[in-house]
């Protein structure tokens, strides 16, 4: 067992072949770490890639997820939807963040002199 993850976007596609497809199972440097060779998964990956609309894409990716978990190829480990972040309250950030912005520290955060003065830091 390895504890790992596969970077995904909100519109998964061809990369699923390298992550979970049979053709990638024996290929060096693929990300099919489990060596998955499963025709049902190959079929669903094609449904993901060639989805005609968002609803079909979501249904296919959910089906892929169910197959991966049901066969114990993948065990969910990162299920907490929030980022834990400990910091001194001496920084500020935009009130509304872009969808993928959290925490993006320090990229879109800034030093807030007024808050810093309250914490006794410079």
ZIQUIJO-V436047 format. One record per residue. N is the residue number from 1. RES is the residue in one letter. SS is DSSP state (hx for helix, st for strand, lp for the rest). PHI is phi in degrees with one decimal (999 if undefined). D_LAST is the distance of its C-alpha to the last C-alpha in Angstrom with 2 decimals. Layout:
n-><N & N>
res-><RES & RES>
ss-><SS & SS>
phi-><PHI & PHI>
d_last-><D_LAST & D_LAST>
This chain:
n-><1 & 2 & 3 & 4 & 5 & 6 & 7 & 8 & 9 & 10 & 11 & 12 & 13 & 14 & 15 & 16 & 17 & 18 & 19 & 20 & 21 & 22 & 23 & 24 & 25 & 26 & 27 & 28 & 29 & 30 & 31 & 32 & 33 & 34 & 35 & 36 & 37 & 38 & 39 & 40 & 41 & 42 & 43 & 44 & 45 & 46 & 47 & 48 & 49 & 50 & 51 & 52 & 53 & 54 & 55 & 56 & 57 & 58 & 59 & 60 & 61 & 62 & 63 & 64 & 65 & 66 & 67 & 68 & 69 & 70 & 71 & 72 & 73 & 74 & 75 & 76 & 77 & 78 & 79 & 80 & 81 & 82 & 83 & 84 & 85 & 86 & 87 & 88 & 89 & 90 & 91 & 92 & 93 & 94 & 95 & 96 & 97 & 98 & 99 & 100 & 101 & 102 & 103 & 104 & 105 & 106 & 107 & 108 & 109 & 110 & 111 & 112 & 113 & 114 & 115 & 116 & 117 & 118 & 119 & 120 & 121 & 122>
res-><X & X & X & X & X & X & X & X & X & X & X & X & X & X & X & X & X & X & X & X & X & X & X & X & X & X & X & X & X & X & X & X & X & X & X & X & X & X & X & X & X & X & X & X & X & X & X & X & X & X & X & X & X & X & X & X & X & X & X & X & X & X & X & X & X & X & X & X & X & X & X & X & X & X & X & X & X & X & X & X & X & X & X & X & X & X & X & X & X & X & X & X & X & X & X & X & X & X & X & X & X & X & X & X & X & X & X & X & X & X & X & X & X & X & X & X & X & X & X & X & X & X>
ss-><lp & lp & lp & lp & lp & lp & lp & lp & lp & lp & lp & lp & lp & lp & hx & hx & hx & hx & hx & hx & lp & hx & hx & hx & lp & lp & lp & lp & lp & lp & lp & lp & lp & lp & lp & lp & lp & lp & hx & hx & hx & hx & hx & hx & hx & hx & hx & hx & hx & lp & lp & lp & lp & hx & hx & hx & hx & hx & hx & hx & hx & hx & hx & hx & hx & hx & hx & hx & hx & hx & lp & lp & lp & lp & lp & lp & lp & lp & lp & lp & lp & lp & lp & lp & lp & lp & lp & lp & lp & lp & st & st & st & lp & lp & lp & lp & lp & lp & lp & lp & lp & lp & lp & lp & lp & lp & lp & st & st & st & lp & hx & hx & hx & hx & hx & hx & hx & lp & lp & lp>
phi-><999 & -124.6 & -102.7 & -150.3 & -151.8 & -119.9 & -60.5 & -131.3 & -108.9 & -78.3 & -130.9 & -62.8 & -158.2 & -54.7 & -60.7 & -62.9 & -63.0 & -73.3 & -74.7 & -135.2 & -78.6 & -59.1 & -62.3 & -87.7 & -58.2 & -104.7 & -85.3 & -60.4 & 70.4 & -76.8 & -101.7 & -87.7 & -61.9 & -82.6 & 68.8 & -65.7 & -132.5 & -139.0 & -60.4 & -66.0 & -67.8 & -58.0 & -62.0 & -66.0 & -59.6 & -63.5 & -65.3 & -63.8 & -62.8 & -103.4 & -58.6 & -85.8 & -155.1 & -62.3 & -61.5 & -67.2 & -61.9 & -63.9 & -63.5 & -67.8 & -69.5 & -66.0 & -64.9 & -61.3 & -58.8 & -61.6 & -64.1 & -64.8 & -74.8 & -60.2 & -85.0 & 62.3 & -75.3 & -131.2 & -117.0 & -56.6 & -127.2 & -107.6 & -112.2 & -79.6 & -81.5 & -123.8 & -99.8 & -87.3 & -143.6 & -103.6 & -159.8 & -74.4 & -81.1 & -131.2 & -124.4 & -127.5 & -152.7 & -59.2 & -62.6 & -107.7 & -100.5 & -59.6 & -51.0 & -97.2 & -81.9 & -73.5 & -88.0 & 45.6 & -87.0 & -100.1 & -52.6 & -113.3 & -95.7 & -140.0 & -68.5 & -115.5 & -59.7 & -66.0 & -65.6 & -62.2 & -62.4 & -70.9 & -92.6 & 79.1 & -112.5 & -93.7>
d_last-><46.45 & 43.23 & 40.02 & 39.09 & 38.65 & 39.93 & 37.71 & 39.32 & 39.08 & 40.29 & 43.51 & 44.67 & 47.61 & 49.07 & 46.42 & 48.00 & 50.99 & 48.92 & 47.13 & 50.21 & 53.36 & 56.41 & 56.60 & 53.19 & 54.10 & 55.66 & 53.77 & 51.46 & 47.78 & 48.21 & 45.81 & 48.77 & 47.75 & 50.23 & 53.15 & 53.99 & 57.47 & 58.28 & 60.38 & 59.05 & 55.47 & 56.70 & 58.40 & 55.37 & 53.18 & 55.71 & 55.41 & 51.62 & 52.08 & 54.87 & 53.72 & 55.04 & 52.38 & 49.18 & 51.15 & 53.16 & 50.08 & 48.41 & 51.66 & 52.13 & 48.63 & 49.03 & 52.40 & 50.91 & 48.26 & 51.01 & 53.11 & 50.32 & 49.40 & 53.05 & 54.07 & 51.12 & 49.95 & 46.53 & 45.00 & 42.08 & 38.95 & 36.12 & 37.04 & 33.80 & 33.08 & 29.35 & 26.34 & 24.45 & 20.72 & 18.29 & 14.60 & 11.67 & 12.09 & 9.09 & 11.50 & 14.66 & 18.02 & 21.45 & 23.36 & 26.38 & 26.01 & 28.80 & 31.08 & 29.79 & 26.11 & 24.84 & 22.44 & 21.98 & 18.39 & 16.72 & 19.66 & 19.68 & 16.28 & 13.49 & 9.77 & 9.92 & 7.62 & 10.01 & 9.91 & 6.23 & 6.91 & 9.92 & 8.73 & 6.84 & 3.77 & 0.00>
